[in-house]
């Protein structure tokens, strides 16, 4: 019965099976059981190892989180910094700070210090009040804030200068963009001036949250802050909150000063010792390290004093209580002195040897190479007339010599095409751009080579009148507009030969593939800077060395969270006096430096023009760079970021809407670090945000090429009769004028040839630039064939038929370098 109705299943296909499974039927039963058992054991062991590894990772994260929480809330940790920032001018930050400090200190009346230790909340807090309208103070406070509390007031809805949704004015919006660029820590929003009735309060609160939520991070919380109970609720929630700060701030130690003093140095006139007192954050600081004082520069430490904490977390008995000022002046727990053998030296520039480039005697290798060249010249065969003696042969020139002697009447040898490097070189190239100054003086400001010292005359000369300053600003704006419309195009000067005016420029066969030696013709400033063979490896080694020093708990280090006084030696007296004035409106920050970070090099930043800045930013213009905690003055050049080439094109202006690379001479800073660029606003002493970005790399060998484009106009020649008919029909000109016009142009030429005028003004210049390739704006490429006449016209051949309206161009390049700043730190110029 079941014979015909029995179920027949298809066998499994073994097309995709492994070789071992296909040969499994060939093994014995004993081997099969052994193999199957080992596979089960391996799978079971792998699963157990995977579960054990995941468990270990969870325990490590849990332990790290618990350690971080205990460190932030322990009695030895530094006080948490809360920055109160008003989003509009109508916000009263002073009253909110007083209410918050009184809640923390349980003091109903009287003056309260800005740093409070609360036994109720078991934490110490420093409250900073951002002055509305002072951009520099707001930036410095945001760099050290553990929590930024943005304060919004419902009264700002009725202000004239408020934004579309009313709560943030123009200055508040500007600072918000700066805070985002620096990296936001934990953020909250306080809502003030809410109505007293519950229904109106909830409705206005919901409307405020819906309007402000898009301007802040997703995890930002909103709290009403009108009453003591509301502030009490916020503090309890803030106590349990996990704090996150920007990564760049956790890399190095820093001290936010609460008191600034100056001690005169009797041995060194004009110098003094700067005393900064405050809590140490992030990492431990060694007395042998260098420190950077924001805006003032890099200095060595004379000593560090660890003081008794004026705001301990545990309550003291009333009999032992002392004023904070007495503690700061008297109670010195421990003093650390630097070791002269291990202290980091303050090296800024490399030792310049003016005779380093001199060569008094050729080396053996150079002499051997000269001998080989001489032998090759002797072995070279020359075709001479029969019967010519050796003396007569010495007077007969080669074909190459004949061509060179006929190329021009001057002693110049012309531009020579280098086949190996794919570029066309001039006869000599100077080592720096000083030659441009004399040549540039006779040219108009709209000329191509706008990179000399005359660019910054308006900024450096204090004797200019208001009308002269306005005229200079108009010229810069006109040059910026012309650079956007006609980039890199220049005119050949009439009173100066092009072969001399552009003697340092060279042609390239291909901007992407042609080679350019990064060590060739370097300026004298490169003898003053430092370079690394492997910068990434050096940075990794420096960070590892710093972490090892911190983990060793050495005696020369101040632990994090301690209340200390830094004795910074050899500070100029004028700088110290200015710091004392600035300390009234903003905190003075002293940050520890890693090894090599005081040395000068070439830094490259990825930079973008700020949306709120409309004025043109010219290359080599003096700007103030805020890189992390550090500040310095620089005169950058801007360039493109070409991913497929080792050469990058220089830009004369920083254009809006796109990223560029800014290259400057500045002290070394290890990335990643944020960048804020400030520039003095026109007609105002207050700085404005010009650009934002981040530190990209440190590489003196990055090749930045300045490009100029010489233009001329081509004319396809016609018969005189045909030219007269065309011009008479179009312009209705008299016959006499038509005859004069046609006599100025060549008469016969093919479709692939054209005569080009107004690119050069002498036949010698045409012969000089003859090896350089020319091209048209419509995409044709060609060569210069020969000069025509005595006024710089030339005949060119192209690879296609030209259009009547086309323009002939020639691209020339030379390497550009940043400008060395006259003073390196902004406080020297305030």
PyMOL commands that set and color helices and strands:
alter all, ss='L'
color gray80, all
select helices_A, chain A and resi 2-5+19-22+24-26+29-73+93-105+135-144+154-158+170-182+198-215+228-239+247-250+318-320+324-330+364-379+390-393+399-406+435-440+453-460+466-485+498-501+524-527+535-551+573-582+720-731+735-742+763-768+826-829
alter helices_A, ss='H'
color red, helices_A
select strands_A, chain A and resi 80-86+115-118+123-129+147-153+186-192+221-224+254-264+271-281+285-286+291-293+297-299+301-307+332-337+416-418+423-425+489-490+507-508+557-558+563-572+589-592+600-609+622-627+630-635+637-639+647-651+659-667+674-680+687-698+703-715+753-757+774-776+781-788+793-798+807-815
alter strands_A, ss='S'
color yellow, strands_A
deselect
rebuild
show_as cartoon
